[in-house]
Amino acid sequence: MLKKIITEYLGANSSFPILAEESGISAKLDKFYWVVDPLDGTSNFLRSIPISCVSIALMNDIEPILGVIYDFNNDDLYFAHHESKAYLNDSRLSVSSTEQKSDATLVTGIPAKDNYSDEEFGKMISDFQAWKKIRMIGSAAMASVYVASGKADAYSENGIFLWDIAAGAAIVKAAGGKVSLQNLTSDFRVDAIFTNKNI
């Protein structure tokens, strides 16, 4: 229902095509297009874990230029444009100043797949050991705004869907962070790394 409201509104007020979770592409993607995730953190939502949100982004190819994330559990609106600062409601956002991984918190996730090799798990554990704290919260969009607001210092996840992180990428960048989106696949998965720029 929410997805229908969002996509109908965007369709009526913009000529850009829409890429949305579940429904896919409304038309052939041009240089500019909307990316919509009406419910990021679905599993959390279904189990009444209050970490989930609505996420909307405007993309220029693979570059997010506008992002809006609504944390409806706390009635908090995060937003930014590539020519603006990042905001949480009426307050400016800024990434943390942490400089060392050994002092930092990484928010991440493990992509759903049937099998992980011992080598993959070994690399994951080795990566985790470099950080002071690791958090897996079940919502990539909320992880992004935690980086943008300085609650965490970095977010990293491979094979994450573009609609999960597009809006967050715009917000992190506007909050002074560094954003990397690489290896876009045909099903719109990317390898995402967001940091406070110091790490």
SVG drawing of the C-alpha trace seen along z (x, -y; Angstrom):
<svg xmlns="http://www.w3.org/2000/svg" viewBox="-2 -23 46 47">
<polyline fill="none" stroke="black" stroke-width="0.4" points="0.0,0.0 2.7,-2.5 4.8,-1.6 1.7,-2.3 1.2,-5.7 4.9,-6.7 5.2,-5.4 1.9,-7.0 3.0,-10.3 6.4,-10.3 4.8,-9.2 2.3,-12.0 4.9,-14.7 8.1,-13.6 8.9,-12.2 11.8,-10.1 11.4,-6.3 11.2,-4.5 13.1,-1.5 11.4,0.0 11.9,3.1 9.6,6.0 7.9,4.1 11.1,3.5 11.4,0.9 8.5,-1.3 10.1,-2.1 13.6,-1.9 16.0,-3.7 17.4,-7.0 20.3,-8.9 18.0,-10.2 15.7,-7.8 14.0,-7.3 14.9,-4.4 12.2,-3.5 12.2,-1.1 8.9,-1.4 10.0,0.8 13.7,1.3 14.2,3.7 11.1,5.9 12.2,8.7 12.6,6.3 9.2,4.8 7.5,8.2 9.1,9.1 8.3,5.7 12.0,4.8 11.8,1.0 14.6,0.5 13.0,0.0 12.2,-2.9 11.0,-4.2 13.8,-5.1 13.6,-7.2 16.5,-8.4 17.0,-10.3 19.9,-8.9 22.1,-10.3 23.3,-7.1 25.0,-5.4 25.4,-8.6 22.7,-9.4 21.9,-13.1 18.9,-13.2 18.0,-11.0 15.1,-10.9 14.7,-8.3 11.8,-8.3 12.3,-6.4 8.6,-6.0 9.4,-4.2 10.8,-7.5 9.0,-10.0 12.5,-11.1 13.0,-12.4 16.6,-12.3 17.2,-14.1 19.9,-15.6 20.6,-16.8 24.0,-16.8 24.1,-20.6 22.9,-20.8 23.9,-19.7 22.3,-16.6 19.5,-17.0 17.6,-15.0 14.3,-17.0 15.6,-20.5 19.1,-19.6 22.2,-19.4 24.0,-16.0 27.7,-15.4 29.8,-12.3 32.0,-11.3 35.7,-12.4 37.0,-8.9 40.2,-8.1 41.2,-4.5 39.3,-1.3 40.4,-0.2 38.2,-3.0 35.4,-2.7 32.0,-1.1 31.2,0.7 27.6,1.4 27.2,4.2 25.2,7.1 25.6,10.6 23.9,11.0 21.4,13.8 22.8,16.8 22.6,20.6 26.2,21.3 29.3,19.5 32.7,21.1 35.2,21.3 37.4,18.9 34.6,16.3 33.9,16.6 37.6,16.4 37.9,13.2 34.8,11.8 36.1,12.5 39.5,11.1 37.9,7.9 35.7,7.7 38.7,8.0 40.1,4.6 37.1,2.7 36.3,1.9 32.6,2.8 30.5,4.5 26.8,4.0 24.2,5.8 20.9,4.0 18.8,5.4 18.3,2.2 20.9,0.9 19.1,-2.4 19.1,-3.0 22.8,-1.9 23.6,-4.6 21.9,-7.4 23.7,-6.1 27.0,-6.9 25.7,-10.2 24.7,-11.2 28.0,-10.0 26.4,-7.1 28.6,-4.7 31.8,-5.4 31.3,-3.1 28.9,-0.9 30.0,1.8 28.1,4.6 28.7,6.4 25.9,7.5 23.4,5.1 20.4,4.0 20.7,0.4 17.3,-0.5 18.5,0.4 21.3,-2.1 20.8,-4.8 19.1,-7.4 21.5,-6.7 24.5,-7.3 23.2,-10.8 22.7,-11.6 26.1,-10.3 27.9,-12.3 26.1,-15.5 27.0,-14.9 30.7,-15.0 31.3,-11.3 32.8,-9.2 30.6,-7.0 31.7,-4.1 29.2,-2.2 30.8,0.3 30.2,3.5 26.6,2.8 25.0,6.0 22.1,6.6 19.8,7.2 20.8,3.9 23.1,5.2 26.2,3.1 29.2,3.3 28.7,0.4 31.1,-1.3 30.2,-4.5 32.7,-6.1 33.3,-9.2 36.2,-10.0 38.8,-9.5 38.8,-5.7"/>
</svg>
